Every structure is written in structure tokens, then in C-alpha cells.
């Protein structure tokens, strides 16, 4: 799963096939037609990723109380074949 974090408004949002923006409008992102590659933009945008398998496992083992199950997340590198930064200016 790919997400965008905005360093300005601190919004985090998941990508979809239609263009989405953060609350302040400084960042945007969307999936490409293949559902794997994506484009994003905005100087305050930081692309994030979740390991889908570890997220699904953590959800499956959600406890009734206490600390929840951890899952893998990461900051996507600035140069990534499946996450293209586009400067709209």
C-alpha cells in the first residue's frame, strides 16, 4: 500500500486511481492504471509504503487491549521505479 505524507499539514492519505490531495492542498498522488505504479507531487510530499502482508497479519491478530501488533512500513526512496515524482510547476 502506498501513502503520501505532507510535511506541511502532517496529513497522511492512501492513494487511489483518482487524484487525491492532502488537507492543505500542497501534495497529491494517485495510482497508475496497473495498480502498482503511482505518481505524486508537491515539494512537501513524502511517499510511504506499508507491507501489505504484515498489515493484514497485524489486523488479523488485533488484541482486545494493550499494545497492538506491529507491521512493516517504510519511506519510499526519492528514486523508485514504481513511485514517480512529478513537478507540476
C-alpha positions as CSV (number, residue, x, y, z in Angstrom):
1,X,0.0,0.0,0.0
2,X,1.3,3.4,-0.9
3,X,0.6,6.6,1.0
4,X,1.6,10.3,0.9
5,X,2.7,12.3,4.0
6,X,2.5,16.1,3.8
7,X,5.3,17.8,5.8
8,X,3.3,21.0,5.9
9,X,-0.1,19.9,7.3
10,X,1.0,16.4,8.5
11,X,-1.8,14.7,6.7
12,X,-1.3,11.1,5.6
13,X,-3.5,9.6,2.9
14,X,-3.7,6.5,0.8
15,X,-3.6,6.5,-2.9
16,X,-6.5,5.6,-5.2
17,X,-7.0,5.7,-9.0
18,X,-8.3,9.2,-8.9
19,X,-6.0,12.1,-7.8
20,X,-6.1,12.9,-4.1
21,X,-4.6,15.7,-2.1
22,X,-3.7,16.5,1.5
23,X,-5.8,18.8,3.6
24,X,-3.7,21.9,2.8
25,X,-3.6,21.0,-1.0
26,X,0.2,21.1,-1.2
27,X,0.6,17.4,-2.1
28,X,-1.1,15.0,-4.4
29,X,-0.9,11.4,-5.6
30,X,-2.7,8.6,-7.5
31,X,-2.1,5.0,-8.7
32,X,-1.5,4.3,-12.4
33,X,-3.7,2.0,-14.4
34,X,-1.7,-1.1,-13.4
35,X,-2.5,-0.5,-9.7
36,X,1.2,-0.8,-8.7
37,X,2.9,2.2,-10.1
38,X,2.0,5.7,-8.8
39,X,2.7,9.4,-9.4
40,X,2.8,12.1,-6.7
41,X,3.9,15.7,-6.4
42,X,4.3,18.7,-4.1
43,X,7.5,19.9,-2.5
44,X,6.2,18.8,0.9
45,X,5.3,15.3,-0.2
46,X,6.9,12.2,1.2
47,X,5.9,8.8,-0.2
48,X,5.3,6.0,2.3
49,X,4.8,2.3,2.0
50,X,3.2,-0.5,4.1
51,X,4.0,-4.1,3.7
52,X,0.5,-5.4,2.8
53,X,1.2,-8.9,4.2
54,X,2.4,-7.6,7.6
55,X,-0.5,-5.1,7.8
56,X,-3.1,-7.9,7.1
57,X,-1.4,-10.1,9.7
58,X,-1.4,-7.3,12.3
59,X,-5.1,-6.7,11.7
60,X,-5.8,-10.5,12.0
61,X,-4.1,-10.5,15.4
62,X,-5.6,-7.3,16.8
63,X,-5.7,-7.7,20.6
64,X,-8.7,-6.7,22.7
65,X,-6.5,-4.4,24.7
66,X,-2.8,-3.5,25.3
67,X,-0.3,-2.9,22.6
68,X,-1.3,-3.8,19.0
69,X,0.6,-5.9,16.6
70,X,3.4,-4.1,14.8
71,X,3.6,-4.1,11.0
72,X,6.3,-3.0,8.5
73,X,6.2,0.5,7.0
74,X,8.9,2.5,5.2
75,X,9.7,5.7,3.5
76,X,9.9,5.1,-0.3
77,X,13.1,6.3,-1.8
78,X,13.2,9.5,-3.9
79,X,14.2,7.4,-6.9
80,X,11.8,4.5,-7.2
81,X,10.6,2.7,-10.3
82,X,7.0,2.4,-9.1
83,X,6.7,5.8,-7.5
84,X,7.3,8.8,-9.9
85,X,7.6,12.3,-8.5
86,X,6.1,14.8,-10.9
87,X,6.8,18.6,-10.6
88,X,3.7,20.3,-11.8
89,X,5.2,23.8,-11.9
